[in-house]
Amino acid sequence: MKQFKKSTKMDLMGMMGKLKETQQKIEDTKKRLDTVLIDEQSADGLLKVTITASRKIKSISIDDSILEDKEQLEDYLIVTLNKAIEKATNVNERELDAVARMDMPSIPGMDNLFK
């Protein structure tokens, strides 16, 4: 019985160490994603945006020809930013999932612990 308790304690200690290691890798990945740039543009190229994989807007470039039509500009911004955010979200989730899957022990119910 003592050997079982010792073995279980060692397994828990190892698992906790692995969890901390994985959490650090996830944090490092999040920092790296702050430097990954996603470029998106409107279909006609009149509006261009750059955001990070962490979904922070870095730049917006607007062609002078669409500055005169407020509604058109708003539509361009909404569509183009949403496409960029969707791409960034996909990159972000794919990278974080890969780190978590690679290092995490399979524990039921803990799939979303580090998201």
C-alpha positions in Angstrom: 0.0 0.0 0.0 2.8 2.4 0.8 4.4 1.8 -2.6 1.1 2.7 -4.3 0.9 6.0 -2.4 4.5 6.8 -3.2 4.0 6.0 -6.9 0.8 8.0 -7.1 2.5 11.0 -5.4 5.4 10.8 -7.8 3.0 10.6 -10.8 1.1 13.7 -9.5 4.3 15.6 -8.9 5.5 14.7 -12.4 2.1 15.7 -13.9 2.2 19.0 -12.0 5.7 19.7 -13.3 4.5 18.9 -16.8 1.5 21.2 -16.4 3.8 24.1 -15.4 6.2 23.4 -18.2 3.3 23.3 -20.7 1.8 26.5 -19.3 5.2 28.3 -19.8 5.4 27.0 -23.4 1.8 28.4 -24.0 2.8 31.8 -22.5 5.9 31.8 -24.8 3.8 30.9 -27.8 1.4 33.8 -26.9 4.3 36.2 -26.9 5.5 34.9 -30.2 2.0 35.3 -31.7 2.2 39.0 -30.8 4.9 39.2 -33.5 3.2 37.1 -36.2 1.6 39.5 -38.7 -1.5 38.8 -40.7 -2.2 40.9 -43.8 -5.6 41.2 -45.3 -7.1 43.5 -48.0 -10.4 44.3 -49.6 -11.2 42.4 -52.8 -10.2 45.5 -54.9 -7.1 46.3 -52.7 -8.4 49.7 -51.7 -8.2 48.9 -48.0 -5.4 47.0 -46.3 -5.0 45.9 -42.7 -2.3 44.2 -40.8 -3.0 42.6 -37.4 -1.0 40.3 -35.2 -2.0 36.6 -34.6 -3.0 37.9 -31.1 -5.6 40.0 -32.9 -4.1 43.5 -32.3 -4.4 45.9 -35.2 -1.0 47.1 -36.4 -1.9 49.1 -39.5 -4.7 50.2 -41.7 -4.1 51.6 -45.2 -7.0 53.4 -47.0 -6.9 54.4 -50.6 -8.0 58.0 -51.1 -10.8 57.0 -53.5 -12.9 55.5 -50.7 -12.4 58.3 -48.2 -15.3 60.3 -49.7 -18.0 57.6 -49.1 -18.4 57.1 -45.3 -20.7 54.1 -45.6 -18.5 52.4 -48.2 -15.4 52.9 -46.0 -17.3 51.5 -43.0 -18.3 48.4 -45.0 -14.7 48.0 -46.2 -13.4 48.2 -42.7 -16.0 45.7 -41.3 -15.5 43.1 -44.0 -11.7 43.4 -44.1 -11.1 43.5 -40.4 -13.4 40.5 -39.8 -11.5 38.5 -42.4 -8.2 39.4 -40.8 -9.5 38.6 -37.3 -10.8 35.2 -38.5 -7.4 34.4 -40.0 -5.5 35.5 -36.9 -7.9 33.5 -34.7 -7.2 30.4 -36.8 -3.4 30.9 -36.5 -3.7 31.6 -32.8 -5.8 28.6 -32.0 -3.8 26.2 -34.2 -0.5 27.3 -32.5 -1.8 27.1 -29.0 -3.6 23.8 -29.5 -0.4 22.3 -31.0 1.6 23.3 -27.9 -1.0 22.0 -25.5 -1.5 18.7 -27.4 2.2 18.1 -27.7 3.0 18.5 -24.0 -0.1 17.9 -22.1 -1.0 14.5 -20.6 -4.4 13.3 -21.6 -6.6 14.3 -18.6 -10.4 14.1 -19.2 -12.1 17.5 -18.7 -8.9 19.5 -19.0 -9.0 20.1 -22.7 -9.5 23.9 -22.5 -7.5 24.6 -19.4 -4.9 26.9 -21.0 -7.1 28.7 -23.6 
